Amino acid sequence: QEWDEKMLAIQKAMQKLTPHTKHILEECYVEKKKYQEVAEELNISVSAVRKHIVKALQVIRKECLINHKEALCESCLNGFRVHFRSFSNKNNENSFENDIK
């Protein structure tokens, strides 16, 4: 039940993202593409990709704080990481841990 609540919070938070930011997040964490690859496909800088990822994760963190109290926030973010890593077994050099800080 706690897992379902976390996933609902993540889905709700993702609805608050702009389509562009959501697309970049999905490309990096669902499709497991490298930031460089996404940047080239969208004709933007790697720095811009990183900013979109950071923004998306901040929205997710904020939504977790609103819905689950601060103590569960990191658990919610860990659930996000596991949720998206479960989509693929491909290696990904994107650093989730660095992005969420």
GROMACS elastic network, one bead per residue, 0.5 to 0.9 nm:
[ bonds ]
;  ai    aj funct       b0    kb
    1     4     6  0.50900   500
    1     5     6  0.63259   500
    1     6     6  0.87320   500
    2     5     6  0.50724   500
    2     6     6  0.62767   500
    2     7     6  0.87171   500
    3     6     6  0.51004   500
    3     7     6  0.62323   500
    3     8     6  0.86069   500
    3    76     6  0.83683   500
    3    79     6  0.75059   500
    4     7     6  0.51152   500
    4     8     6  0.61001   500
    4     9     6  0.85857   500
    5     8     6  0.50889   500
    5     9     6  0.62030   500
    5    10     6  0.86792   500
    5    67     6  0.87309   500
    5    68     6  0.84794   500
    5    76     6  0.89551   500
    6     9     6  0.50795   500
    6    10     6  0.62596   500
    6    11     6  0.86819   500
    6    64     6  0.75036   500
    6    67     6  0.87831   500
    6    68     6  0.80823   500
    6    72     6  0.88548   500
    6    75     6  0.82488   500
    6    76     6  0.54275   500
    6    77     6  0.85484   500
    6    79     6  0.69246   500
    6    80     6  0.80579   500
    7    10     6  0.50033   500
    7    11     6  0.61411   500
    7    12     6  0.85116   500
    7    76     6  0.78534   500
    7    79     6  0.73924   500
    7    80     6  0.73365   500
    7    83     6  0.81044   500
    8    11     6  0.50641   500
    8    12     6  0.60414   500
    8    13     6  0.84812   500
    9    12     6  0.50723   500
    9    13     6  0.60693   500
    9    14     6  0.85690   500
    9    60     6  0.77038   500
    9    63     6  0.63716   500
    9    64     6  0.60968   500
    9    67     6  0.69070   500
    9    68     6  0.84648   500
    9    76     6  0.81259   500
   10    13     6  0.50555   500
   10    14     6  0.61175   500
   10    15     6  0.87272   500
   10    60     6  0.59899   500
   10    61     6  0.87137   500
   10    63     6  0.74423   500
   10    64     6  0.74390   500
   10    76     6  0.77959   500
   10    77     6  0.84482   500
   10    79     6  0.88214   500
   10    80     6  0.68959   500
   11    14     6  0.50796   500
   11    15     6  0.64182   500
   11    60     6  0.87579   500
   12    15     6  0.52678   500
   12    16     6  0.69620   500
   12    60     6  0.85022   500
   12    63     6  0.77086   500
   13    16     6  0.53087   500
   13    17     6  0.70663   500
   13    56     6  0.84557   500
   13    59     6  0.61783   500
   13    60     6  0.51992   500
   13    61     6  0.85054   500
   13    62     6  0.82260   500
   13    63     6  0.57132   500
   13    64     6  0.82044   500
   14    17     6  0.52990   500
   14    18     6  0.85875   500
   14    22     6  0.67066   500
   14    56     6  0.75588   500
   14    59     6  0.78057   500
   14    60     6  0.70391   500
   15    18     6  0.79859   500
   15    19     6  0.87867   500
   15    22     6  0.82753   500
   16    22     6  0.88812   500
   16    59     6  0.77077   500
   17    20     6  0.79877   500
   17    21     6  0.60719   500
   17    22     6  0.56776   500
   17    55     6  0.86762   500
   17    56     6  0.66389   500
   17    59     6  0.76074   500
   18    21     6  0.52696   500
   18    22     6  0.60751   500
   18    23     6  0.84650   500
   19    22     6  0.51064   500
   19    23     6  0.59854   500
   19    24     6  0.86339   500
   20    23     6  0.51066   500
   20    24     6  0.62941   500
   20    25     6  0.86820   500
   20    52     6  0.83248   500
   21    24     6  0.51484   500
   21    25     6  0.61686   500
   21    26     6  0.86141   500
   21    49     6  0.85057   500
   21    52     6  0.53481   500
   21    53     6  0.71559   500
   21    55     6  0.78967   500
   21    56     6  0.66417   500
   22    25     6  0.50705   500
   22    26     6  0.61368   500
   22    27     6  0.85502   500
   22    52     6  0.83422   500
   22    53     6  0.86294   500
   22    56     6  0.72388   500
   23    26     6  0.51608   500
   23    27     6  0.60881   500
   23    28     6  0.86379   500
   24    27     6  0.50555   500
   24    28     6  0.61775   500
   24    29     6  0.84935   500
   24    35     6  0.88867   500
   24    38     6  0.71897   500
   24    39     6  0.89859   500
   24    49     6  0.68214   500
   24    52     6  0.69163   500
   24    53     6  0.70621   500
   25    28     6  0.52842   500
   25    29     6  0.58986   500
   25    30     6  0.76271   500
   25    49     6  0.86421   500
   25    52     6  0.73910   500
   25    53     6  0.57645   500
   25    56     6  0.70298   500
   25    57     6  0.87586   500
   26    29     6  0.52318   500
   26    31     6  0.64005   500
   26    32     6  0.81831   500
   26    84     6  0.85430   500
   27    30     6  0.57722   500
   27    32     6  0.63650   500
   27    33     6  0.58372   500
   27    34     6  0.84399   500
   27    35     6  0.87992   500
   27    38     6  0.69181   500
   28    31     6  0.58978   500
   28    34     6  0.61996   500
   28    35     6  0.66452   500
   28    38     6  0.73267   500
   28    53     6  0.83391   500
   28    92     6  0.84199   500
   28    94     6  0.73443   500
   29    32     6  0.50042   500
   29    33     6  0.72491   500
   29    81     6  0.80784   500
   29    84     6  0.57337   500
   29    85     6  0.69299   500
   29    87     6  0.86717   500
   29    92     6  0.84395   500
   29    94     6  0.82339   500
   29    96     6  0.87107   500
   30    33     6  0.80870   500
   30    83     6  0.89810   500
   30    84     6  0.54000   500
   30    85     6  0.70276   500
   30    86     6  0.85504   500
   30    87     6  0.61035   500
   30    88     6  0.72742   500
   31    84     6  0.88441   500
   31    87     6  0.78524   500
   31    88     6  0.74194   500
   31    90     6  0.88825   500
   32    84     6  0.88230   500
   32    85     6  0.81431   500
   32    87     6  0.88178   500
   32    88     6  0.73635   500
   32    89     6  0.89307   500
   32    90     6  0.68921   500
   32    91     6  0.73823   500
   32    92     6  0.55735   500
   32    93     6  0.84500   500
   32    94     6  0.80555   500
   33    36     6  0.81545   500
   33    37     6  0.62336   500
   33    38     6  0.65292   500
   33    92     6  0.68453   500
   33    93     6  0.84335   500
   33    94     6  0.80488   500
   34    37     6  0.52077   500
   34    38     6  0.64224   500
   34    39     6  0.86077   500
   34    92     6  0.66443   500
   34    93     6  0.63625   500
   34    94     6  0.60353   500
   35    38     6  0.51911   500
   35    39     6  0.60246   500
   35    40     6  0.86112   500
   35    45     6  0.89689   500
   35    46     6  0.58633   500
   35    47     6  0.86394   500
   35    49     6  0.62716   500
   35    50     6  0.71876   500
   35    93     6  0.85699   500
   35    94     6  0.68189   500
   36    39     6  0.50435   500
   36    40     6  0.61971   500
   36    41     6  0.86497   500
   36    45     6  0.79370   500
   36    46     6  0.56114   500
   36    49     6  0.82967   500
   37    40     6  0.52217   500
   37    41     6  0.62307   500
   37    42     6  0.86934   500
   37    46     6  0.86414   500
   38    41     6  0.50939   500
   38    42     6  0.61415   500
   38    43     6  0.82477   500
   38    44     6  0.82483   500
   38    46     6  0.79229   500
   38    49     6  0.72932   500
   39    42     6  0.52841   500
   39    43     6  0.56524   500
   39    45     6  0.54229   500
   39    46     6  0.53324   500
   39    47     6  0.85280   500
   39    48     6  0.77362   500
   39    49     6  0.62201   500
   40    44     6  0.65038   500
   40    45     6  0.76320   500
   40    46     6  0.82789   500
   41    44     6  0.79667   500
   42    45     6  0.86814   500
   44    47     6  0.82376   500
   44    48     6  0.63708   500
   44    49     6  0.73152   500
   45    48     6  0.51122   500
   45    49     6  0.65681   500
   45    50     6  0.87600   500
   46    49     6  0.50506   500
   46    50     6  0.62336   500
   46    51     6  0.86541   500
   47    50     6  0.50434   500
   47    51     6  0.61939   500
   47    52     6  0.87251   500
   48    51     6  0.50224   500
   48    52     6  0.63050   500
   48    53     6  0.86934   500
   49    52     6  0.52014   500
   49    53     6  0.63176   500
   49    54     6  0.87037   500
   50    53     6  0.50579   500
   50    54     6  0.61199   500
   50    55     6  0.85181   500
   50    99     6  0.76995   500
   51    54     6  0.50908   500
   51    55     6  0.60443   500
   51    56     6  0.85227   500
   51    99     6  0.89889   500
   52    55     6  0.50565   500
   52    56     6  0.60767   500
   52    57     6  0.86021   500
   53    56     6  0.50816   500
   53    57     6  0.61598   500
   53    58     6  0.85329   500
   53    99     6  0.70429   500
   53   100     6  0.87042   500
   54    57     6  0.51991   500
   54    58     6  0.61134   500
   54    59     6  0.87101   500
   54    99     6  0.55492   500
   54   100     6  0.65037   500
   54   101     6  0.85143   500
   55    58     6  0.50854   500
   55    59     6  0.63457   500
   55    60     6  0.87299   500
   56    59     6  0.52026   500
   56    60     6  0.63237   500
   56    61     6  0.86757   500
   57    61     6  0.60313   500
   57    62     6  0.85076   500
   57    77     6  0.81569   500
   57    99     6  0.75216   500
   57   100     6  0.60467   500
   58    62     6  0.60842   500
   58    63     6  0.85513   500
   58   100     6  0.71732   500
   59    62     6  0.50735   500
   59    63     6  0.61364   500
   59    64     6  0.85707   500
   60    63     6  0.51257   500
   60    64     6  0.61647   500
   60    65     6  0.86344   500
   60    76     6  0.85518   500
   60    77     6  0.75006   500
   60    80     6  0.87233   500
   61    64     6  0.50839   500
   61    65     6  0.62240   500
   61    66     6  0.87233   500
   61    73     6  0.63160   500
   61    74     6  0.79100   500
   61    76     6  0.77829   500
   61    77     6  0.67623   500
   61   100     6  0.83993   500
   62    65     6  0.50613   500
   62    66     6  0.62601   500
   62    67     6  0.86945   500
   62    73     6  0.82807   500
   63    66     6  0.50814   500
   63    67     6  0.61390   500
   63    68     6  0.82282   500
   63    73     6  0.86652   500
   64    67     6  0.52010   500
   64    68     6  0.54310   500
   64    69     6  0.70914   500
   64    70     6  0.76651   500
   64    72     6  0.73451   500
   64    73     6  0.52315   500
   64    74     6  0.84782   500
   64    76     6  0.63512   500
   64    77     6  0.79802   500
   65    68     6  0.54419   500
   65    70     6  0.50796   500
   65    71     6  0.81945   500
   65    72     6  0.74874   500
   65    73     6  0.55811   500
   66    69     6  0.61843   500
   66    70     6  0.80862   500
   67    73     6  0.89648   500
   68    71     6  0.75553   500
   68    72     6  0.56897   500
   68    73     6  0.66929   500
   68    76     6  0.83573   500
   69    72     6  0.59368   500
   69    73     6  0.67523   500
   70    73     6  0.51619   500
   70    74     6  0.79684   500
   71    74     6  0.71779   500
   71    75     6  0.79048   500
   72    75     6  0.50725   500
   72    76     6  0.60762   500
   72    77     6  0.87386   500
   73    76     6  0.50191   500
   73    77     6  0.63352   500
   73    78     6  0.86440   500
   74    77     6  0.50004   500
   74    78     6  0.60819   500
   74    79     6  0.84419   500
   75    78     6  0.50161   500
   75    79     6  0.61064   500
   75    80     6  0.86085   500
   76    80     6  0.62490   500
   76    81     6  0.87800   500
   77    81     6  0.63553   500
   77    82     6  0.87096   500
   77   100     6  0.82659   500
   78    81     6  0.50625   500
   78    82     6  0.62382   500
   78    83     6  0.84292   500
   79    82     6  0.50909   500
   79    83     6  0.58315   500
   79    84     6  0.85385   500
   80    83     6  0.50163   500
   80    84     6  0.62362   500
   80    85     6  0.84698   500
   81    84     6  0.54248   500
   81    85     6  0.59954   500
   81    86     6  0.84978   500
   81    96     6  0.74030   500
   82    85     6  0.50682   500
   82    86     6  0.59926   500
   82    87     6  0.89782   500
   83    86     6  0.54270   500
   83    87     6  0.72487   500
   84    87     6  0.55509   500
   84    88     6  0.78224   500
   85    88     6  0.59238   500
   85    89     6  0.71746   500
   85    90     6  0.87868   500
   86    89     6  0.70536   500
   88    91     6  0.84636   500
   89    92     6  0.89057   500
   92    95     6  0.82089   500
   94    97     6  0.89875   500
   94    98     6  0.89025   500
   94    99     6  0.87652   500
   95    98     6  0.54649   500
   95    99     6  0.63472   500
   95   100     6  0.89620   500
   96    99     6  0.50776   500
   96   100     6  0.63140   500
   96   101     6  0.89791   500
   97   100     6  0.56581   500
   97   101     6  0.69177   500
   98   101     6  0.56965   500
